[in-house]
Amino acid sequence: MQIYLANTRGMCAGVNRAINVVELALQKYGSDTYVLHEVVHNKHVVNNLRDKGAHFVESLDEIPQGKVVIFSAHGVGKCIVAKAKERGLKIIDATCPLVTRIHKKINKASDLGQEVIVIGHHGHQEVIGTIGQYTYDKSLVHVVENVDDVNKLEVKTDNLVFATQTTLSIDETKKTVDALRSRFVNIKGPQKDDTCFATQLRQNAIKDLAKYCELILVAGSKNSSNSKRLSEVAISCGCKSYLIDDYTDIQDSYLEGISKVGISAGASAPEYIVEDIITYLKSKGANENVICIGEVPKNLSFALPDDI
C-alpha cells in the first residue's frame, strides 16, 4: 500500500490564532479562563486546552461574574457580546479575521435595512454568529444550504445581499450562488463566495490526491464543517473516503483491497494526528516512503487580538 500525503492540509491561520489566544489567556488568567463553545471544532485540541485549565461552556450563564470569556474562532452575535458586557466579563475575541470580515458586511446590511441571505448550515456556530450581526429586522434574514432552499425561498424585498459560511464546499456553494443570482438578478454579494482561502486550498489538494488514490482518509472531528467537506469532495471525485478523529477510527475494512491511500486533515486538526495515521498505516504494511502531493503552502498568520 502506497501512502500519498496532501501538502496543503491541517491547521489554518485562523485556527492557530484562536488556539494561541486561549493558551496566552491561560498563562495570564489561569483558571479564570472560560471559552464560549469549542474554540475550534476538534476534540483533541479542546481536550488539550481543557487539560491545561480552560473551561468550555455553552452559555454565558455558566461563567461566574468577572471572569474571562473567549469567543471561539466561529464568532458570536451582537447580543452575546452585549450580554457578556452586562455580566461584567472580560471579553477576548478569538473570531477568525476572515469571519469578522463577513460580520462587517452583515452589520452594514443591517444598517442599510437590506434583506440578507446567508448560505450555510443551519445551527452551525459560524452561521449563528453571522446572522447575529443583523439587528434591523430578524424576519429579513434567511439561511439557505443548497439550490432547493433557494428555489423555496420567500423574500420580502428586492434589496437583497448574500454572504456565505467560510467552510463550505466550493463546488456546491457555486451552484447555490448561481441559483441566487439567477432567481434574484439584482442581489448583491461577493463575486464568487466568502469561502476562505484555506478552505479552497485544502479542497483543491483533495482533488489532486484523488487523481492518485482509491481511498482518502481525512483527519478531523465529526462536527468540523470544513473537514466534512474535504471527505465529501474526495467522494465526489470517485474515491472512498472516511472522516476520522485519529488512527483509532481506522477499521480494517477501510483498507481491504486498497493499494493507494491518501491522507489529509481539516483546518482544525493537529499535525500529530496525521503523523499517527501514517505510523499506523505503516504498521499495517504500507510503504515506508510517503509521496507528497501538491504545492507546499506558504506559512500565513493573523495578528493576535490587542487585548491578550
N, C-alpha and C positions, 0 to 999 in steps of 0.2 A: 504494500500500500504506500503510495506516494502522498506526502503532505504538501499542500500549497497554502501559502500564507499571504493574506492581503496586507500590503504595506500600509495602506490607509485604513486604520482600524482604531478602536478603543477611544479612550477619553479625549473629549474635545476641550477647547479653551474655556468654555462656559462652565463645564463640569469641574475642571481643575480649579477654577476660580472659586466656585461655591464650596468645594471641599477645603480649600485653603482658608476661606473665611471662617468656617466652623473651627478648624484647628487653631487658628490665631485667637478666636474668641475663647476657646478653652484655655489657652495659655494665659489670657488676660483676665477672664472672669470665672474660670473653673466651673464648678457645679451649678453656677447661676445661669449657665448657657442652655437655652431652650431653642429647638428648631421646629417651626410650624410645618408639618408634613415631612416626608422624606426629602432631604436636601437635594438628592438626585435619586433616580429610580434604579438603585442597585442594592440588593440585600447585603452584599459583602461590605460595601462602602458604609452603609448605615450601621451595620453591626460593629464595624471597626470604630466608628465615631462614638457609638453608644458605649463601647468598652472603654473609651477614653474619657467618658464622663458626660457626653451630650445627652440631653433629654429630648426625645422626639414626641411631639404631641399633635393631635388632630384638631384642637380647638384652643383659642386664646384663653378660654376659661380654665384650662388646665395649668396655666402659668401663674405662679404667685406674683402679686403686685411688686413692681420694682425690679424684676429680673430682666434678663436679656432675651429678646426674641430675634431669631434669624429667619428671614423669609427665604424659602427654597429657590433653587435656580429656575423654577417654573413660574415664579411671580405670584402676586396676590392682587385682589381687587382693592379699590379705594376704601371701601367700608371696613376692610380688615385693618388697613393702615390707621384709619381713624379710631377704631376700637382699641388698637394697641396703644395709641397715644392716650386715650381716655383712661386706660388701666395703668398708666404710668410706666409702661415697659420701655426699656432701651431698645430701639429698633436698629438692626443691622440688616441691610438688604442685599441678599446674595443672588437676586434675579439676574439671569444671563443678560448681558447687554443687548443681544440680538432680540430677546423677548421684550426688553424695555423699549426698544425701537418700535415694536408693534404697539405696545401700550400707548406710546405717544400719538400714534396715528388714531387710535380709538378715542383718546382724550380729545383730540382735535375734532373728530367726527361728532362727538358728544357736544362739544362747544358750539358746533355749527348746526346741530339738530338734524344731522344726516342719519339715514337708516343704514344699519350695519349688518353685514353677513359675514360670519366667521366660519371658514372651512376648517373643521377639526373634529375631534372625537368628544362626544357628549360626556361630561363628567371628568375629563382629564384636567389635572391641576392647571396646566398652562392655559387651557381654554377658559376655565373658571376665572382665572386671574385676568385674562384678556377682556372677557365680557364685563368683568367687574370694574373696568375702567370707564364704562359708559354709564352716565348718571342722568342724561337728559330725559329719556322715556324708555323704560326697560322693554316695552312692547315693540320697540323699533330695533331690537337686537335679535338676530337669528343665528342658529348654529346648524350647519349642514355638513354631512360627511361624504356625500357622493352625488352622482348625477341624478339619481332617483329623488334624493332630497331636494335638489334644485328644481326639478320638474313639479314637485308638490308644493313648493314654497309659495306662500301668500304674503305679499308685501303691501304696505300702506301708502308708500310714496314712490316717486321716480328719482328721488335724490339719494342714490344708493352708493355705498362704498363696501369693499370687501377686504378681508385680511385672512391669513392662513396660519395655522399652527406650524411651528418651525420644524417638527419632526415627522412630517407626513411622507408618504410615498410620492416621489417626484412625478412619476408617470400617471398615477391615479389622480393626483392633485391637478395636473394639467387638464385632464378630462373634465374635472369639476369646474375649473376656472373657465374652460372653453364653453361649458354649458351655461355658466352665469353670464358670460359676455354675449352668448347667442340669444339668451332669453331677455336679458336686460341690457340693451345696447348702449345705454348711457352710464352704466355702472363704472365707478372709479376704483382703482386699486393698483397694485404693483404690476409691472409689465408681464411677469410670469406668476410668481407667488412669493411668499415670505419664508419658504423653506430655507433653513440656514445652510451656509456653505459646508459645514461639517457633515450635515445630513446628506447633502448632494454628493460629496466626495466619497463617503462611505458606501452609498448606494451604487455609485459608478464602479467602485472597487469590487463590489459583489458581482456586478455584471462581467467584469474582467475575469474573476475567479471562475465563474460559471462556464467560461469557454474551455476550461481545462478539467473541471471536476464533475463527478457524479453525485457527490454529497457535499453540502456546505454546513458546517456547524457554526452557529453564531453565539458567542458568549454574551449573555445579558439576562436580566431578570424579566419575569413574565409581565410585569407592569411597566416595562420600559417601551414606550411607543416607538422610538427610533430603532430599538433592537428588533422589535416585532417586524417592522417594515423591512429590515435587512433580510430576514428569513423569508418574508413574502416575496421580495424581489428575486431571491435565489430560486424559489419555486416557480415564479413566473418565467424564469429563464430556462426551465426544464430540469432543474436539479432537485434532488431530495434535499430537505433542509430541516434542521431542528434548532430551536432556541433553547439554550442550556445555561443554567446558572453557573455551572462549573463541570469539571470532568466527571463528577459522581453521577451526573444525569445521563451520561452516555450509556445506552443499552447495547448489548452485543448485537441485537437485531439491526441496529442502525448501520453497522459496519459490514454486514453479510453481503458478499458479492461486490464490495466496493474496492476499487483499485486506486482511485484518485479522490482524496478528500481535501476540501478547502476549509480554512478557518478564518473567521473574522470576529469582531467584537463591537458591540454597541458603544455609543458615545459616553456611557457611564460605567463601562466595565473596566476594572483594573487590569493592567498588563500581566500580572502574575497569574490571573485566571487563564489567559491564553497560553502562557508557558506551561502551566499544569496540564492543560489539554494536550499539548504537543508531547509532553513527557508520557502521559497516559497512552496516547496512540502509539508511541514508540515501544512501550511495554507490550502492546498488542501486536507488534511485529512490523510497524511502519518503518520505512527507510529512515536512516539517521539524517540524511541530507534533506533539509526543508527548502522548497523552492518558493522564493518571494515573488509576488506578482504586483505589478503596477509601480507608479512613481512613489518615491518616498516623500511624504508631505512635509511642508515647512512647519517648524515649531512656532505656533502662534500663542499669544497670551493676552488676557484682558487685565487692565489695571484693577486693583482691589478697591473696594469702597473707601471713601475718605474717613469713615467713622470706625475703622477697625485697626 
